[in-house]
Amino acid sequence: MTKCSTKGYRIKMVGLDMDGTLLTTEKELTEHTKEVLLEAIDRGVTVLPATGRPLTGIPEEVLKLPGVRYAVASNGARIVDLKEDRVIYEGLVSYETGSRVLEICSRYDALMEIYYDGVGYADEEKLKRIDEYVPKAPMARYIAGSRCPVEDVMAMFEERKAPTDKVHALFRTKEEREKAWQEVEKEVPDIEITGALSNNIEVNAKGVNKGRGLLILGELLGIRREEIMAVGDGSNDIAMLREAGLGVAMENATDEVKAAADVITLSNDREGAAAAIEKYVLRDLRQNEAHDKI
């Protein structure tokens, strides 16, 4: 789909990836970034997390920011009205599809996760050894602290026999991840497969991604595609950078992500998301306000 020009349109919605984008490498939301988000919200902009994380994995300090009403979680599989505690949209992986993906990933040494109703579940024993699958301590702490541990995630999946938000697997090596990715692509139809990390696989239902999630929410709120800005850094952000009227890639993004974006901002450790909002959203609003006062 050809992207429409945003010329003449004011940005009314900003969708923000979490890891590598809004949050620093240490998984922190800086005070300056928080101030920028609050100013945008105060000026009438809909600001929301658009993340691969399950809903319960989104930091409370983000969800509890005054004016943050919506969240796009699990790569667009779950859109939630936080104020009304209501699910607006679900795009779920069928039981049959999830079962095939888990079976393939189980052939490798992988920490497998399933997301139900906005909650991530993983094997307790492997969560205790999270550093073997996630060498970077901040990310390892986040996963270990936000997942619900179960004795056997595959047994749980087979017992429930229910659709799931997303299937996620973290592999011990990049080589195993590549092999598993190829097998999943070859053997499992009607899915979206991405990976925000170098050693993970994220599987959603066909047609489910962050970009579509933002467009669905925008349509419900009367916000046009051209009025949406998306900011991200990983391959699971590519769809939303392409779909949004203005796609912003972080300086720390991969080359593939940068190629999908319209502009590139500073890195996440240099508050790049805040810089993009100030430049492409707040600058015009501030200028218009100053002009009105003349």
N, C-alpha and C positions, 0 to 999 in steps of 0.2 A: 504494500500500500504506500502510495506517495504521500509524504508528509506535507501537510498544509503549512503555509507561512503563518507565523504568529504576529506578523506586522499588523498593527491596528488593534490588537487584542491585549487586554490586561490579564496577567496571570492571576487566577482566582483559586487555584488549587496547587499545592506542592506535595508530591509523594516522595518520601525519603526512605531509602534503604538504611539499615542500622549499622551492621558490621562493615568497617572499612569506609563508611560514609558519614553518617551523623555522629557515630561514636568514635572516639579515639582508639588507638591500638590497645590501650588499657581498658577499653569498654566504658569510657567515661563520657558524660555529656557535659561539656565545658559551660561555665557561667555565661561567657559571651554568646555561645551558640544558643543557649536557653533564652537569653535576652532578645536575640534576633527572632527566634521562633515566636515568642510572646508578642513582639511588636507586629509581626506579620499577622498573627491571629487577631490582635486588637484592631488592625486595619481591615479586617473582614476577609482575610485569606483563609481558606480551609487547609490546614496543615495536618498531615497524618503520616504515621509510619507505613511503609510499603515494604514488607520484609519476607524473607523465607522462614523466619522464626515462627514457631507456633505462637498463638496469642499469649499464652502464659510465659513465653520467653522474651516478650518485649519488656524493656525496663520500666518499672513502675514510675520512675521519674519522667519518662516520656508519656506514658498513658495518663498520668495524673496532672500533666501540665494544663493549666486552665485554658479551656477552649479546644483542646484536642478531643474531638468527639468520635472520630472514625479511625478504623485500623484495617489495613489490607494485610492479612497474615498468610503464612504457608504458601508463599508465591502466588497469592491471588485466589487460593482455594476457599478462603474464609474472609468475608467482609463483615465487619461488626460495627454497630452503633453502640459505642461505649456508654453514652449517656442513658440510653434506654435498655442497655444490656440485651440487645437484640441482634440476631444474625440476619443480615440483609441478603447475603448470597452465600451459597455453598457450591463448590465445583469439586466433587469427590472422586477419588480413585476407587473403582469397583473392587469388591472383594476378590474376584477372579484375577483381575490385573495385579492387584497388590500381592496376591499369593505367588504369582509367577515372578514378580520382581524380587521378592524376598527369597524365593528358592534359588534364583541365580546368584544373588549376593551372598547367600549362605555357603556357596562353594568356595568363598574366599575368607580370609581373616578380616572380618569387618564388624564394626559396631553398627547394628541396624536399629532404626527407629521407625515408629509409626505414630502419626498424629491423629488423635480422635478429639473432635469437639474443641479444638484449640489447645490441646494438651499433648506434649511429646512423651512417649514411653520408650524405654530402652532397657537392655539387660543390666541388672544391678551389678553383676560380676564384672562386666566390661566397663561400666561407668566408674568402678573403683580403679580401673587401669586406663583411665581416659587419656593419660599422657602418652600411651603407646599409639593412640590413634590421632591425637591432636597435640603436637609438640609445643605449640605456642600456649604458654600458661594462661593468658587472659581468656582466650577462646575455650580452653579446657575447663577453666573455672565456670565460665558461663554455661556450658553444656551440662557439666556435672551438677550445677546448682539449679538448673531449670527443668530437668527431665524427671519424670516420675519413674522410679526404678521398679522393674518387675522381674520375676525369676526367669522367665523365658518369653521374650517378646513375640517369637513366632508362634508359640503355644497360645499366647493371649490372642493373637490375630486369628488363629484357627478356631478358637473357642467363640470369639465374637461373630466371626463370619459377616462383618459389616464393612461398608465403604469407609475409607479413611481420607483425611485431608491431604496427606502427603506421605510418601515412603522415602526415607532418608538413610543413606549408608555412608559410613566413614571407614576408609580402608587403611590398612597399615602402611601400604606403599602406593606410590603413584602408578606403578606398573600394574598392580592388581586392579586399581581403579579403572585404568584404561581398558583392560580385558573385560571387566564386568560391564563397563559402559557399552562396549561393542556388542556384548551378548544381549544386554537388555534391549538395545536398539534393534537388533536383528530378530529377537524372539518374542518381543512384547509389542503389539500394535496399539495404536490410539493412545499415546502418552506424550507428555512433554518432559524432556529430560535435560537437566541443567546441573551446574555445580558451582557454588560460590567459592569453594576452596579447591586447592590443587589435588586433594585426595578424597573428594566426596561426590556422591551422586544424589540428586534430588529428583524424584519422579512425581509428576502431577498428571491429572487427567488431561486428555487432548483438549487444546484450546484454553487451558487454564494457565495464566501467567500474570505477573504484576501489572503489565500494561493493560490487559483486558479488565483487570480488577479496578484500575483507576478510571477507565472509560465507563464501566458499569456504574460506579459511584458518581462520576461526573454527570452522567445522564440523569440519575435520580435527583441530583441537586441542581440540575439546570445549568451545568458548567460544560462548555464546549471543549472539544479536544484541544483547540488552539489556546485555550485558557489554562491548560494543565502543564506544570513543570514537574519533571521527574529527575531525581538525583541518585546515582548509584555507581558501583565499582566492579561488580562481579558478573559472571555470565548469566546468572538468573535475573539480572537487571536489564539485559539487552532489549528484551521485548518492550519494557516500559519506556526505555530511552527512545526507542523507535516510534512507539505509539503516541507519546506525549507531544504536545505542541512544541515544547522545548525540552530536549534531553541533555542533561548535564552529567558528564563523567568526571570522576575524581582524578586527580593527578596520579594517585596510586592505583588506578584501574588498569586492567589488562589492555593490550593493544586492540583486541577485538571489541572490548566495551567502548574504548575511545572512538573507534571507527563508527560505532552505532550512534554516537552522541552528536549534538549540534555544537556544543562548546565544552571546554574542559576547565575545571576550577582547581583550586589548591587541594592538597592532600587532606585526608581526614585528621591528621595530627597538626594541620595548620588551619583547622576550622574551615575547610573548603565549602562545606554545605552552607554554612552561615554566610560566607563570602558570596556564594551564588545567589542566595536569597536577597542579600543586600543589593547586589548589582542588577539582578533581573526582575526583582519584585518590589523591593522597598524604595529603590532610587526613584522610580517613576511616581510612586505614591507620595513620597516626600516632596517631590518637585510640584506635583499637582496641589498638594496641601499648601505649599508656600505660595504658589500662584493664586490660589483662592483667597489668600490673606492680603494680597496686594490691593 
